[in-house]
Structures are given as structure tokens and as C-alpha cells.
């Protein structure tokens, strides 16, 4: 198999050589991207498109560079949804102070 020698290929090879096969579940990249998707709904449509595009590219890239498997992705989304709902519940119960209340 012939390997590419460009900068990106060398960077990915470096990540493969140094990244250990543990501490992958759930994917924190997916978790934070998912939270951005959920929280980004309050912005205007143009900003939402940018947030959605970047978030989805990050989620897809975690699989394409083979750093995560489907279970890591699903775990990140589920933990993200749990965090989002708990934060929303805390706001509704007035357990946190909002910096910009509506």
C-alpha cells in the first residue's frame, strides 16, 4: 500500500502513531459538536447554517480519520442530549443564573 506524503497525510499518520486505542467513548468532539447544534438553534438562520455545517463536518471527520467508531459517535450524541436536557431543567428550575435572560 502506498502512503501519501503531503502535510495532511503526515499529520494523520502522526495522530495514528501517537493516539492510544482507549479513552474514545464517548467522543468528546461529537459531544461538543452536538451541543453546538442543539444550542445554536437560538441564532439567526445564517449563523445556524454555519454552526450546523461545522458541527456535522467535525462529527463526520471523527469517523473518516478512523479515530472513533459508531458507538463512540452515538455515545457522544446521547451524552450531549443528556447534558442539554439537564441544563435546560436546571434553567427551568431556576438553579442557574443566565447571563442573558430572555
PyMOL commands that place a pseudoatom at each C-alpha (Angstrom):
pseudoatom trace, name=CA, resn=UNK, resi=1, chain=A, elem=C, hetatm=0, pos=[0.000, 0.000, 0.000]
pseudoatom trace, name=CA, resn=UNK, resi=2, chain=A, elem=C, hetatm=0, pos=[1.367, 3.375, -0.983]
pseudoatom trace, name=CA, resn=UNK, resi=3, chain=A, elem=C, hetatm=0, pos=[1.029, 6.181, 1.560]
pseudoatom trace, name=CA, resn=UNK, resi=4, chain=A, elem=C, hetatm=0, pos=[0.607, 9.839, 0.761]
pseudoatom trace, name=CA, resn=UNK, resi=5, chain=A, elem=C, hetatm=0, pos=[3.418, 12.156, 1.808]
pseudoatom trace, name=CA, resn=UNK, resi=6, chain=A, elem=C, hetatm=0, pos=[1.648, 15.525, 1.959]
pseudoatom trace, name=CA, resn=UNK, resi=7, chain=A, elem=C, hetatm=0, pos=[1.330, 17.600, 5.112]
pseudoatom trace, name=CA, resn=UNK, resi=8, chain=A, elem=C, hetatm=0, pos=[-2.179, 16.379, 5.984]
pseudoatom trace, name=CA, resn=UNK, resi=9, chain=A, elem=C, hetatm=0, pos=[-1.229, 12.747, 5.369]
pseudoatom trace, name=CA, resn=UNK, resi=10, chain=A, elem=C, hetatm=0, pos=[1.812, 13.114, 7.637]
pseudoatom trace, name=CA, resn=UNK, resi=11, chain=A, elem=C, hetatm=0, pos=[-0.336, 14.788, 10.273]
pseudoatom trace, name=CA, resn=UNK, resi=12, chain=A, elem=C, hetatm=0, pos=[-2.876, 11.940, 10.209]
pseudoatom trace, name=CA, resn=UNK, resi=13, chain=A, elem=C, hetatm=0, pos=[-0.043, 9.381, 10.352]
pseudoatom trace, name=CA, resn=UNK, resi=14, chain=A, elem=C, hetatm=0, pos=[1.341, 11.199, 13.402]
pseudoatom trace, name=CA, resn=UNK, resi=15, chain=A, elem=C, hetatm=0, pos=[-2.048, 11.065, 15.121]
pseudoatom trace, name=CA, resn=UNK, resi=16, chain=A, elem=C, hetatm=0, pos=[-2.357, 7.352, 14.327]
pseudoatom trace, name=CA, resn=UNK, resi=17, chain=A, elem=C, hetatm=0, pos=[1.096, 6.653, 15.748]
pseudoatom trace, name=CA, resn=UNK, resi=18, chain=A, elem=C, hetatm=0, pos=[0.569, 8.585, 18.997]
pseudoatom trace, name=CA, resn=UNK, resi=19, chain=A, elem=C, hetatm=0, pos=[-3.124, 8.066, 19.715]
pseudoatom trace, name=CA, resn=UNK, resi=20, chain=A, elem=C, hetatm=0, pos=[-3.896, 5.179, 22.013]
pseudoatom trace, name=CA, resn=UNK, resi=21, chain=A, elem=C, hetatm=0, pos=[-6.952, 2.942, 21.436]
pseudoatom trace, name=CA, resn=UNK, resi=22, chain=A, elem=C, hetatm=0, pos=[-8.603, 3.830, 24.739]
pseudoatom trace, name=CA, resn=UNK, resi=23, chain=A, elem=C, hetatm=0, pos=[-10.394, 6.849, 26.135]
pseudoatom trace, name=CA, resn=UNK, resi=24, chain=A, elem=C, hetatm=0, pos=[-12.547, 7.012, 22.994]
pseudoatom trace, name=CA, resn=UNK, resi=25, chain=A, elem=C, hetatm=0, pos=[-16.031, 6.587, 24.433]
pseudoatom trace, name=CA, resn=UNK, resi=26, chain=A, elem=C, hetatm=0, pos=[-17.904, 8.824, 24.137]
pseudoatom trace, name=CA, resn=UNK, resi=27, chain=A, elem=C, hetatm=0, pos=[-16.379, 11.074, 21.520]
pseudoatom trace, name=CA, resn=UNK, resi=28, chain=A, elem=C, hetatm=0, pos=[-15.925, 14.497, 23.110]
pseudoatom trace, name=CA, resn=UNK, resi=29, chain=A, elem=C, hetatm=0, pos=[-15.654, 16.054, 19.629]
pseudoatom trace, name=CA, resn=UNK, resi=30, chain=A, elem=C, hetatm=0, pos=[-19.098, 14.688, 18.807]
pseudoatom trace, name=CA, resn=UNK, resi=31, chain=A, elem=C, hetatm=0, pos=[-20.493, 15.657, 22.206]
pseudoatom trace, name=CA, resn=UNK, resi=32, chain=A, elem=C, hetatm=0, pos=[-19.420, 19.300, 21.918]
pseudoatom trace, name=CA, resn=UNK, resi=33, chain=A, elem=C, hetatm=0, pos=[-20.447, 19.488, 18.248]
pseudoatom trace, name=CA, resn=UNK, resi=34, chain=A, elem=C, hetatm=0, pos=[-23.863, 18.097, 19.125]
pseudoatom trace, name=CA, resn=UNK, resi=35, chain=A, elem=C, hetatm=0, pos=[-24.250, 20.627, 21.945]
pseudoatom trace, name=CA, resn=UNK, resi=36, chain=A, elem=C, hetatm=0, pos=[-23.382, 23.391, 19.481]
pseudoatom trace, name=CA, resn=UNK, resi=37, chain=A, elem=C, hetatm=0, pos=[-26.078, 22.079, 17.133]
pseudoatom trace, name=CA, resn=UNK, resi=38, chain=A, elem=C, hetatm=0, pos=[-28.663, 21.988, 19.935]
pseudoatom trace, name=CA, resn=UNK, resi=39, chain=A, elem=C, hetatm=0, pos=[-27.700, 25.323, 21.436]
pseudoatom trace, name=CA, resn=UNK, resi=40, chain=A, elem=C, hetatm=0, pos=[-27.267, 27.029, 18.079]
pseudoatom trace, name=CA, resn=UNK, resi=41, chain=A, elem=C, hetatm=0, pos=[-30.987, 26.980, 17.393]
pseudoatom trace, name=CA, resn=UNK, resi=42, chain=A, elem=C, hetatm=0, pos=[-31.356, 30.379, 19.070]
pseudoatom trace, name=CA, resn=UNK, resi=43, chain=A, elem=C, hetatm=0, pos=[-29.290, 32.186, 16.422]
pseudoatom trace, name=CA, resn=UNK, resi=44, chain=A, elem=C, hetatm=0, pos=[-30.435, 33.607, 13.102]
pseudoatom trace, name=CA, resn=UNK, resi=45, chain=A, elem=C, hetatm=0, pos=[-30.649, 31.204, 10.133]
pseudoatom trace, name=CA, resn=UNK, resi=46, chain=A, elem=C, hetatm=0, pos=[-27.293, 32.234, 8.633]
pseudoatom trace, name=CA, resn=UNK, resi=47, chain=A, elem=C, hetatm=0, pos=[-25.417, 31.533, 11.858]
pseudoatom trace, name=CA, resn=UNK, resi=48, chain=A, elem=C, hetatm=0, pos=[-27.322, 28.252, 12.303]
pseudoatom trace, name=CA, resn=UNK, resi=49, chain=A, elem=C, hetatm=0, pos=[-26.152, 27.077, 8.876]
pseudoatom trace, name=CA, resn=UNK, resi=50, chain=A, elem=C, hetatm=0, pos=[-22.516, 27.792, 9.796]
pseudoatom trace, name=CA, resn=UNK, resi=51, chain=A, elem=C, hetatm=0, pos=[-22.850, 26.055, 13.163]
pseudoatom trace, name=CA, resn=UNK, resi=52, chain=A, elem=C, hetatm=0, pos=[-24.578, 23.043, 11.617]
pseudoatom trace, name=CA, resn=UNK, resi=53, chain=A, elem=C, hetatm=0, pos=[-22.025, 22.775, 8.795]
pseudoatom trace, name=CA, resn=UNK, resi=54, chain=A, elem=C, hetatm=0, pos=[-19.002, 22.921, 11.064]
pseudoatom trace, name=CA, resn=UNK, resi=55, chain=A, elem=C, hetatm=0, pos=[-20.547, 20.604, 13.654]
pseudoatom trace, name=CA, resn=UNK, resi=56, chain=A, elem=C, hetatm=0, pos=[-21.517, 17.990, 11.078]
pseudoatom trace, name=CA, resn=UNK, resi=57, chain=A, elem=C, hetatm=0, pos=[-18.077, 18.157, 9.442]
pseudoatom trace, name=CA, resn=UNK, resi=58, chain=A, elem=C, hetatm=0, pos=[-16.438, 17.554, 12.822]
pseudoatom trace, name=CA, resn=UNK, resi=59, chain=A, elem=C, hetatm=0, pos=[-18.728, 14.593, 13.537]
pseudoatom trace, name=CA, resn=UNK, resi=60, chain=A, elem=C, hetatm=0, pos=[-18.104, 13.080, 10.093]
pseudoatom trace, name=CA, resn=UNK, resi=61, chain=A, elem=C, hetatm=0, pos=[-14.350, 13.640, 10.327]
pseudoatom trace, name=CA, resn=UNK, resi=62, chain=A, elem=C, hetatm=0, pos=[-14.103, 11.641, 13.562]
pseudoatom trace, name=CA, resn=UNK, resi=63, chain=A, elem=C, hetatm=0, pos=[-15.180, 8.588, 11.595]
pseudoatom trace, name=CA, resn=UNK, resi=64, chain=A, elem=C, hetatm=0, pos=[-13.285, 9.351, 8.385]
pseudoatom trace, name=CA, resn=UNK, resi=65, chain=A, elem=C, hetatm=0, pos=[-9.925, 9.659, 10.140]
pseudoatom trace, name=CA, resn=UNK, resi=66, chain=A, elem=C, hetatm=0, pos=[-10.753, 6.415, 11.958]
pseudoatom trace, name=CA, resn=UNK, resi=67, chain=A, elem=C, hetatm=0, pos=[-10.361, 7.854, 15.448]
pseudoatom trace, name=CA, resn=UNK, resi=68, chain=A, elem=C, hetatm=0, pos=[-13.821, 6.698, 16.520]
pseudoatom trace, name=CA, resn=UNK, resi=69, chain=A, elem=C, hetatm=0, pos=[-16.346, 4.002, 15.751]
pseudoatom trace, name=CA, resn=UNK, resi=70, chain=A, elem=C, hetatm=0, pos=[-20.131, 4.275, 15.528]
pseudoatom trace, name=CA, resn=UNK, resi=71, chain=A, elem=C, hetatm=0, pos=[-20.604, 3.504, 19.245]
pseudoatom trace, name=CA, resn=UNK, resi=72, chain=A, elem=C, hetatm=0, pos=[-18.363, 6.460, 20.175]
pseudoatom trace, name=CA, resn=UNK, resi=73, chain=A, elem=C, hetatm=0, pos=[-20.419, 8.747, 17.939]
pseudoatom trace, name=CA, resn=UNK, resi=74, chain=A, elem=C, hetatm=0, pos=[-23.731, 7.503, 19.320]
pseudoatom trace, name=CA, resn=UNK, resi=75, chain=A, elem=C, hetatm=0, pos=[-22.385, 7.796, 22.873]
pseudoatom trace, name=CA, resn=UNK, resi=76, chain=A, elem=C, hetatm=0, pos=[-21.325, 11.392, 22.247]
pseudoatom trace, name=CA, resn=UNK, resi=77, chain=A, elem=C, hetatm=0, pos=[-24.766, 12.287, 20.926]
pseudoatom trace, name=CA, resn=UNK, resi=78, chain=A, elem=C, hetatm=0, pos=[-26.561, 10.573, 23.819]
pseudoatom trace, name=CA, resn=UNK, resi=79, chain=A, elem=C, hetatm=0, pos=[-24.363, 12.177, 26.484]
pseudoatom trace, name=CA, resn=UNK, resi=80, chain=A, elem=C, hetatm=0, pos=[-24.744, 15.524, 24.710]
pseudoatom trace, name=CA, resn=UNK, resi=81, chain=A, elem=C, hetatm=0, pos=[-28.525, 15.211, 24.714]
pseudoatom trace, name=CA, resn=UNK, resi=82, chain=A, elem=C, hetatm=0, pos=[-28.478, 14.262, 28.405]
pseudoatom trace, name=CA, resn=UNK, resi=83, chain=A, elem=C, hetatm=0, pos=[-26.313, 17.301, 29.219]
pseudoatom trace, name=CA, resn=UNK, resi=84, chain=A, elem=C, hetatm=0, pos=[-28.571, 19.572, 27.174]
pseudoatom trace, name=CA, resn=UNK, resi=85, chain=A, elem=C, hetatm=0, pos=[-31.718, 18.338, 28.928]
pseudoatom trace, name=CA, resn=UNK, resi=86, chain=A, elem=C, hetatm=0, pos=[-30.156, 18.572, 32.397]
pseudoatom trace, name=CA, resn=UNK, resi=87, chain=A, elem=C, hetatm=0, pos=[-29.001, 22.127, 31.704]
pseudoatom trace, name=CA, resn=UNK, resi=88, chain=A, elem=C, hetatm=0, pos=[-32.453, 23.052, 30.407]
pseudoatom trace, name=CA, resn=UNK, resi=89, chain=A, elem=C, hetatm=0, pos=[-34.048, 21.527, 33.505]
pseudoatom trace, name=CA, resn=UNK, resi=90, chain=A, elem=C, hetatm=0, pos=[-31.689, 23.491, 35.757]
pseudoatom trace, name=CA, resn=UNK, resi=91, chain=A, elem=C, hetatm=0, pos=[-32.625, 26.715, 33.967]
pseudoatom trace, name=CA, resn=UNK, resi=92, chain=A, elem=C, hetatm=0, pos=[-36.345, 25.954, 34.230]
pseudoatom trace, name=CA, resn=UNK, resi=93, chain=A, elem=C, hetatm=0, pos=[-35.995, 25.234, 37.950]
pseudoatom trace, name=CA, resn=UNK, resi=94, chain=A, elem=C, hetatm=0, pos=[-34.017, 28.455, 38.391]
pseudoatom trace, name=CA, resn=UNK, resi=95, chain=A, elem=C, hetatm=0, pos=[-30.974, 26.572, 39.707]
pseudoatom trace, name=CA, resn=UNK, resi=96, chain=A, elem=C, hetatm=0, pos=[-28.614, 28.553, 37.487]
pseudoatom trace, name=CA, resn=UNK, resi=97, chain=A, elem=C, hetatm=0, pos=[-28.361, 32.212, 36.630]
pseudoatom trace, name=CA, resn=UNK, resi=98, chain=A, elem=C, hetatm=0, pos=[-28.475, 33.108, 32.947]
pseudoatom trace, name=CA, resn=UNK, resi=99, chain=A, elem=C, hetatm=0, pos=[-26.104, 35.786, 31.733]
pseudoatom trace, name=CA, resn=UNK, resi=100, chain=A, elem=C, hetatm=0, pos=[-28.569, 36.904, 29.082]
pseudoatom trace, name=CA, resn=UNK, resi=101, chain=A, elem=C, hetatm=0, pos=[-32.101, 36.014, 30.266]
pseudoatom trace, name=CA, resn=UNK, resi=102, chain=A, elem=C, hetatm=0, pos=[-34.882, 36.302, 27.712]
for i in range(1, 102): cmd.bond("trace and resi %d" % i, "trace and resi %d" % (i + 1))
show_as sticks, trace
zoom trace
